[in-house]
Structures are given as C-alpha cells and as structure tokens.
Amino acid sequence: MVESLHNDAPDLRQQIDRMVLALRPDGMILTPPLCDNPEVLAALRDSGTPCVLMSPERDLRGVPSVRMDDVHAAEEITNLLLSLGHEHIAFIKGPPDQSASALRYQGFVQALRAHGLQPDPELVQPGQFTFASGRDAAHQLLSRRQRPTAVFASNDDMALGVLAAAQRLGLSVPGELSVAGFDDSPTAALVWPPLTTVRQPVAEMARAAVEMLVSVQRPDMTAPEDEADLHKVLPHELVVRDSTRAR
C-alpha cells in the first residue's frame, strides 16, 4: 500500500492515526522528509507499528534505516570538478526540510576546504529540487559579472534547469560551463549533453528496507540484534558524462 502525506500538514498526526487505524499495516517504510518528522515517528511508536527509515538525517536507536552516504558522494563530485581545474564552483541547495539538502552541501563545503578553498556565499543559491528552481537559481548565478565555471546542483532536476538556463543565455555546456547533478534520474542520460551525476541506489535501498521490515515480522527470519546492523549504508556511484570537462 502506498500512501502520500504532506510533511507540513497541520493535522499530520491525526492523518497518521487514521491511516494506521484504517489500514492496520504490519509495518511502514518512511521516505524523506517524513522519516525525519518527530510527529510521524511518535505516532507510529505509540501505535506499535514497526517502521524502516529511508535516507533519514540521522540514525535513531532501535529504528532500522537504510541510506547512502550523501556527504561522501557530494565530496566526490566536487572533487571531480576541482580535478578538472574548476575553483569558481557554484552550488544549488535543495529544500531545507529535506535532510539530503544539508548533507550534500556539507560534502561540497568539505571538499572545497580540503583543497584550501572557502565556499563563496554569493555562489550558493537556494532550490527546491525542481527544474524551475534550478533554472531560476542558474539565471541568478550566470548573470553575474564573474560567472562560475561550474555549477553543482544537488539533484538532477535542478541540474536540468541549469542546462536550460545556460542554453537561454547562449553558454555552451561544457565548453563555457560544466554542470553536475545528483541522483542519476532517468533523464540525466537523455538530455544533451548527458549529465555528470551521482547514482543513488534507490531500488537497492527500497529492497533493503523491505527486507529489514519483513525480518521484524517473520519468525523464520532473524532480525538484527546489533545496533550497527540496524543501519545500512549502500554504495553510490559517480557517473561521469559529457556535461563536465576541464577548464
């Protein structure tokens, strides 16, 4: 069963209580940002409904979770841009209620500082993980007198918005601007130029979450006893395509 809930709904606790009462689920998998919402977690705890968290901001003791290392992945893609000779790198953030937004920005900053660079606040723009927000942020960045030579958008939809903005402004990618995204969405390989990005193991994470939830329910399966075994981190992959190149 798939249920859609709005994280900022004023009656979110009541919605959870009604859903649990009506559906009587054996367990739930929570995706961002619901996996970080204390109201949701409290409602499930009070109802005795087991849950697994997908990509939470932090691990909770006794609550199974599965994630990838967003910080390390963002470091890798930033290091790629740095290795190509880019130092004037812009970053487009995701929405503040998504834990991945802060983690990916953290990785970006860590990579810069490891190379003796400090992030330029004027090259950091807010976004909403949408095409339109990426396009608007890119227009702000690329209209500057001193343009960045590379833009790292913290998801692919926003990176596609950057490509659209660059085209509208007559900038060639990757000739005048390198662009990188995050997630490796299906469109990342279909646009021109194909997008350099990070492949997030979404299917593998979902499969692991289901297996962890089932292990709680089935007496013939052994649930993890060690706290560390409750929290799985799956590997990501840096995917280098034609939207990035050396300066």
Secondary structure as GFF3:
##gff-version 3
##sequence-region A 1 247
A	DSSP	alpha_helix	12	23	.	.	.	ID=ss1
A	DSSP	beta_strand	28	30	.	.	.	ID=ss2
A	DSSP	three_ten_helix	34	36	.	.	.	ID=ss3
A	DSSP	alpha_helix	38	47	.	.	.	ID=ss4
A	DSSP	beta_strand	51	54	.	.	.	ID=ss5
A	DSSP	beta_strand	65	68	.	.	.	ID=ss6
A	DSSP	alpha_helix	70	83	.	.	.	ID=ss7
A	DSSP	beta_strand	89	92	.	.	.	ID=ss8
A	DSSP	alpha_helix	99	114	.	.	.	ID=ss9
A	DSSP	three_ten_helix	121	123	.	.	.	ID=ss10
A	DSSP	beta_strand	124	125	.	.	.	ID=ss11
A	DSSP	alpha_helix	131	142	.	.	.	ID=ss12
A	DSSP	beta_strand	150	153	.	.	.	ID=ss13
A	DSSP	alpha_helix	156	168	.	.	.	ID=ss14
A	DSSP	beta_strand	178	180	.	.	.	ID=ss15
A	DSSP	three_ten_helix	186	189	.	.	.	ID=ss16
A	DSSP	beta_strand	197	199	.	.	.	ID=ss17
A	DSSP	alpha_helix	202	217	.	.	.	ID=ss18
A	DSSP	three_ten_helix	227	230	.	.	.	ID=ss19
A	DSSP	beta_strand	231	234	.	.	.	ID=ss20
A	DSSP	beta_strand	237	239	.	.	.	ID=ss21
###
